[in-house]
Amino acid sequence: MNSVSDFALTYEEHEQLGEGGFGSVFAGVRISDQQSVAIKHIKRDNVEFSLVSIENEVLTVPSEAVLMNKAAPDRHSVGLNPSVTLLDWYLQDEGQEVVLVMERPTPSQDLFDYHQENGPLTEAHAKELIRQVVNALLDLDSKQIFHRDVNMKNLLVQATESGPRIRVIDFGCGCGAQSEPFYSFKGTPEYAPPEAYGTEGYRAAPTSVWQTGALLHELLRSKSDKGFTTKDFMKGFPYISFLSLSGVSQECSDFLRACLALDPNQRIPLDQLSHHPWLSLV
């Protein structure tokens, strides 16, 4: 953590980029080199904290900062991880507000806006993005991180010379992965896995697989179709059935079926997603 005065000397805050239920994000620059950054303000009441040992000193650190540091641990390698890098964090307003300063990939936009401009996507286009989402989730899983809120608003599409690049943002609902089930769901309710509505709890990897399937459905659906919600899917509403998606290959339909199996024990394992024939086909 750095002091409030350090923030004012180190960063300039510009226009607001977005706002969610737990915070607001602003564009900014690092004064020393005019590096673009994103600055997230969160009320302390909406922040979970973790105890972290740093150089033999136990510090209280926002859990989101802990997860981001774990997801992209080397601040000198900004941009090399699927997840955006945390650069600094601060307590402001007499400790009542947490400020996270993050890498801001430019040019980029969140996947929701990207889809609004380019959707519905072709199957090939959607596959290019979903393959990267799967790789990002596997990277987080290898680091024992459960994002828990994979959706269009929490994925950036960075424009690069080699094509669109997916970057993971917003770890505010995330936590460490564990072998035991979770019982209290944090994240976007529309994409909660079916088992989150039951009594047996939900687990990290099957939830990430479910949200990948929901995300793919959203990328492929017509703009006139109603958006995906888990509760409607569980009821068998035809307008959110992957069977109603027109023009998709059998392999794509099979991939959706594998991700959106209502029973988590029948869902394709996260570590097998990248080997599914649909994703492995060029």
C-alpha positions as CSV (number, residue, x, y, z in Angstrom):
1,M,0.0,0.0,0.0
2,N,1.1,3.5,-0.8
3,S,0.1,6.9,0.7
4,V,-2.7,9.1,-0.7
5,S,-0.1,11.8,-1.5
6,D,1.9,9.2,-3.5
7,F,-1.1,8.5,-5.6
8,A,-1.5,12.2,-6.5
9,L,2.2,12.5,-7.4
10,T,2.3,9.3,-9.4
11,Y,-1.0,9.1,-11.3
12,E,-3.4,11.5,-13.1
13,E,-7.0,10.4,-13.2
14,H,-9.1,11.1,-16.2
15,E,-12.6,10.2,-17.6
16,Q,-14.8,7.4,-16.1
17,L,-14.7,4.2,-18.1
18,G,-17.4,2.2,-16.3
19,E,-19.3,1.6,-13.2
20,G,-20.5,-1.6,-11.5
21,G,-22.3,-2.6,-8.3
22,F,-19.1,-2.4,-6.2
23,G,-17.0,0.3,-7.8
24,S,-16.1,2.7,-10.6
25,V,-13.2,2.6,-13.0
26,F,-11.5,5.6,-14.5
27,A,-8.9,6.1,-17.2
28,G,-5.6,7.6,-16.1
29,V,-1.9,7.8,-16.8
30,R,1.3,7.3,-14.8
31,I,2.9,10.7,-14.7
32,S,6.5,9.5,-15.0
33,D,6.1,7.9,-18.4
34,Q,2.5,8.6,-19.5
35,Q,1.7,4.9,-19.3
36,S,-2.1,4.3,-19.6
37,V,-3.6,2.9,-16.5
38,A,-7.1,2.0,-15.2
39,I,-8.0,3.2,-11.7
40,K,-10.7,1.4,-9.8
41,H,-12.4,3.0,-6.8
42,I,-14.2,0.7,-4.3
43,K,-16.0,1.6,-1.1
44,R,-14.2,-0.2,1.8
45,D,-17.5,-1.8,2.9
46,N,-17.5,-3.7,-0.5
47,V,-13.9,-5.0,-0.1
48,E,-12.8,-8.2,1.4
49,F,-9.3,-8.2,3.0
50,S,-6.7,-10.9,3.5
51,L,-3.8,-11.2,5.8
52,V,-0.5,-11.4,3.9
53,S,3.0,-11.9,5.2
54,I,5.5,-9.6,3.4
55,E,9.1,-9.5,4.5
56,N,8.2,-10.9,8.0
57,E,5.4,-8.4,8.4
58,V,1.7,-9.3,8.4
59,L,-0.3,-6.8,6.4
60,T,-4.0,-6.5,5.6
61,V,-4.4,-6.4,1.9
62,P,-7.5,-6.3,-0.3
63,S,-8.3,-9.8,-1.5
64,E,-8.7,-8.6,-5.1
65,A,-5.2,-7.2,-5.0
66,V,-3.9,-10.5,-3.6
67,L,-5.6,-12.4,-6.5
68,M,-4.3,-10.0,-9.1
69,N,-0.8,-10.2,-7.9
70,K,-1.0,-14.0,-8.0
71,A,-2.5,-14.0,-11.5
72,A,0.1,-11.6,-12.9
73,P,3.0,-11.7,-10.4
74,D,5.7,-9.8,-12.3
75,R,5.0,-6.0,-12.5
76,H,8.0,-5.7,-14.8
77,S,6.3,-8.0,-17.4
78,V,3.1,-5.9,-17.9
79,G,1.0,-7.3,-20.7
80,L,2.5,-10.8,-20.8
81,N,-0.2,-12.5,-18.8
82,P,-3.8,-13.2,-19.8
83,S,-4.9,-11.3,-16.7
84,V,-4.2,-7.5,-16.4
85,T,-1.4,-6.5,-14.0
86,L,-2.0,-4.7,-10.7
87,L,0.5,-1.8,-10.4
88,D,-0.4,-0.2,-7.1
89,W,-3.1,0.0,-4.5
90,Y,-4.1,2.8,-2.0
91,L,-6.5,3.6,0.8
92,Q,-8.2,7.0,0.4
93,D,-10.9,9.0,2.1
94,E,-9.5,8.2,5.6
95,G,-9.4,4.5,4.7
96,Q,-13.0,4.3,3.5
97,E,-12.1,3.7,-0.1
98,V,-9.7,1.3,-1.8
99,V,-8.1,2.4,-5.0
100,L,-6.5,-0.2,-7.4
101,V,-4.3,1.0,-10.2
102,M,-4.0,-1.5,-13.0
103,E,-2.5,-2.0,-16.4
104,R,-4.8,-0.6,-19.1
105,P,-4.4,-2.4,-22.4
106,T,-4.8,0.0,-25.3
107,P,-6.6,0.1,-27.5
108,S,-9.2,-2.2,-26.0
109,Q,-12.9,-2.5,-25.0
110,D,-14.8,-4.9,-23.0
111,L,-16.2,-7.9,-24.7
112,F,-19.8,-6.7,-24.3
113,D,-19.1,-3.5,-26.3
114,Y,-17.0,-5.5,-28.8
115,H,-19.9,-7.9,-29.3
116,Q,-22.3,-5.0,-29.7
117,E,-20.2,-3.7,-32.5
118,N,-19.3,-7.0,-34.2
119,G,-22.0,-9.5,-33.1
120,P,-23.4,-11.9,-33.7
121,L,-20.0,-13.4,-34.3
122,T,-19.2,-16.0,-36.8
123,E,-18.4,-19.4,-35.3
124,A,-14.7,-19.0,-36.3
125,H,-14.5,-15.6,-34.7
126,A,-16.2,-16.8,-31.5
127,K,-13.8,-19.8,-31.4
128,E,-10.8,-17.5,-31.6
129,L,-12.0,-15.7,-28.5
130,I,-13.2,-18.7,-26.5
131,R,-9.9,-20.5,-27.1
132,Q,-8.2,-17.6,-25.4
133,V,-10.8,-17.5,-22.5
134,V,-10.2,-21.2,-21.9
135,N,-6.4,-20.7,-21.9
136,A,-6.8,-17.8,-19.4
137,L,-9.0,-19.9,-17.1
138,L,-6.5,-22.7,-17.2
139,D,-3.8,-20.2,-16.3
140,L,-5.8,-19.0,-13.3
141,D,-6.6,-22.6,-12.3
142,S,-2.9,-23.5,-12.3
143,K,-2.4,-20.6,-9.9
144,Q,-5.3,-21.8,-7.7
145,I,-7.4,-18.8,-8.5
146,F,-11.2,-19.0,-9.0
147,H,-12.4,-15.9,-10.9
148,R,-16.1,-16.8,-10.4
149,D,-17.5,-14.1,-12.6
150,V,-16.6,-14.8,-16.2
151,N,-18.8,-12.7,-18.4
152,M,-18.5,-10.1,-21.2
153,K,-18.0,-7.2,-18.9
154,N,-15.1,-8.8,-17.2
155,L,-13.1,-9.6,-20.3
156,L,-11.3,-7.0,-22.4
157,V,-10.6,-7.4,-26.1
158,Q,-7.2,-5.8,-26.8
159,A,-6.6,-4.9,-30.4
160,T,-3.1,-6.2,-31.5
161,E,-1.4,-6.7,-34.8
162,S,-2.0,-10.4,-34.6
163,G,-5.7,-10.0,-33.9
164,P,-8.0,-9.6,-30.9
165,R,-6.5,-10.6,-27.6
166,I,-8.6,-11.5,-24.5
167,R,-7.5,-10.0,-21.1
168,V,-9.2,-10.9,-17.8
169,I,-10.2,-8.1,-15.5
170,D,-12.2,-7.6,-12.3
171,F,-11.3,-10.1,-9.6
172,G,-13.7,-8.6,-7.1
173,C,-15.8,-11.8,-6.9
174,G,-12.8,-14.1,-7.0
175,C,-11.2,-16.2,-4.4
176,G,-8.6,-19.0,-4.0
177,A,-9.6,-22.3,-5.4
178,Q,-10.4,-25.1,-2.9
179,S,-11.3,-28.7,-3.0
180,E,-14.4,-28.2,-0.9
181,P,-17.6,-26.8,-2.4
182,F,-18.7,-23.2,-2.1
183,Y,-22.2,-22.4,-0.9
184,S,-22.6,-18.7,-1.2
185,F,-22.4,-17.5,-4.8
186,K,-20.7,-14.3,-5.7
187,G,-20.8,-13.1,-9.2
188,T,-23.4,-12.4,-12.0
189,P,-26.5,-14.4,-11.0
190,E,-27.4,-15.0,-14.7
191,Y,-24.3,-17.1,-15.1
192,A,-24.3,-18.9,-11.8
193,P,-24.0,-22.7,-12.4
194,P,-27.2,-24.7,-11.8
195,E,-25.7,-26.3,-8.7
196,A,-25.3,-22.9,-7.0
197,Y,-29.1,-23.0,-6.6
198,G,-29.0,-26.3,-4.9
199,T,-27.9,-27.5,-1.5
200,E,-24.7,-29.4,-2.4
201,G,-22.7,-26.3,-3.3
202,Y,-20.7,-25.5,-6.4
203,R,-17.0,-26.0,-7.3
204,A,-14.5,-23.8,-9.1
205,A,-13.6,-25.7,-12.2
206,P,-17.2,-26.8,-13.2
207,T,-18.4,-23.2,-12.6
208,S,-15.7,-21.8,-15.0
209,V,-16.8,-24.4,-17.6
210,W,-20.4,-23.5,-17.2
211,Q,-19.6,-19.8,-17.6
212,T,-17.5,-20.5,-20.7
213,G,-20.5,-22.2,-22.3
214,A,-22.8,-19.3,-21.4
215,L,-20.3,-16.9,-22.8
216,L,-20.1,-18.8,-26.1
217,H,-23.9,-18.9,-26.3
218,E,-24.0,-15.1,-25.9
219,L,-21.3,-14.6,-28.6
220,L,-23.2,-16.6,-31.1
221,R,-26.8,-15.7,-30.5
222,S,-28.7,-13.2,-32.6
223,K,-29.1,-9.7,-31.2
224,S,-32.9,-10.2,-31.3
225,D,-32.7,-13.3,-29.1
226,K,-33.1,-13.0,-25.3
227,G,-29.8,-13.2,-23.4
228,F,-28.7,-16.3,-21.6
229,T,-29.7,-16.9,-18.0
230,T,-29.1,-20.1,-16.1
231,K,-32.5,-20.2,-14.6
232,D,-34.2,-19.9,-18.0
233,F,-31.8,-22.5,-19.4
234,M,-32.7,-24.9,-16.5
235,K,-36.4,-24.4,-17.4
236,G,-35.6,-25.4,-21.0
237,F,-36.7,-22.1,-22.6
238,P,-36.1,-22.7,-26.4
239,Y,-34.8,-19.1,-27.0
240,I,-31.7,-19.8,-25.0
241,S,-31.2,-23.4,-26.2
242,F,-28.0,-24.1,-28.1
243,L,-30.2,-26.2,-30.3
244,S,-31.8,-23.0,-31.6
245,L,-28.5,-21.5,-32.7
246,S,-28.5,-21.5,-36.5
247,G,-25.5,-22.2,-38.6
248,V,-23.2,-23.7,-36.0
249,S,-21.3,-26.8,-36.6
250,Q,-21.9,-30.1,-34.9
251,E,-18.6,-29.8,-33.1
252,C,-19.7,-26.3,-31.8
253,S,-23.0,-27.7,-30.6
254,D,-21.2,-30.6,-28.9
255,F,-18.9,-28.1,-27.1
256,L,-21.9,-26.2,-25.8
257,R,-23.6,-29.4,-24.7
258,A,-20.4,-30.4,-22.8
259,C,-20.1,-27.0,-21.1
260,L,-23.8,-26.6,-20.3
261,A,-24.5,-30.0,-18.8
262,L,-26.9,-29.3,-15.9
263,D,-25.2,-32.0,-13.8
264,P,-21.6,-30.7,-12.9
265,N,-20.5,-34.3,-12.8
266,Q,-21.5,-34.7,-16.5
267,R,-19.9,-31.4,-17.5
268,I,-16.6,-31.5,-19.4
269,P,-13.6,-31.0,-17.0
270,L,-11.9,-27.6,-17.3
271,D,-8.5,-29.3,-18.1
272,Q,-10.1,-31.1,-21.1
273,L,-11.8,-28.0,-22.7
274,S,-8.8,-27.1,-24.9
275,H,-8.7,-30.7,-26.2
276,H,-12.3,-30.7,-27.3
277,P,-12.5,-31.3,-31.1
278,W,-14.2,-27.9,-31.7
279,L,-11.4,-25.9,-30.1
280,S,-8.6,-28.1,-31.5
281,L,-9.9,-27.7,-35.1
282,V,-8.2,-24.8,-36.9
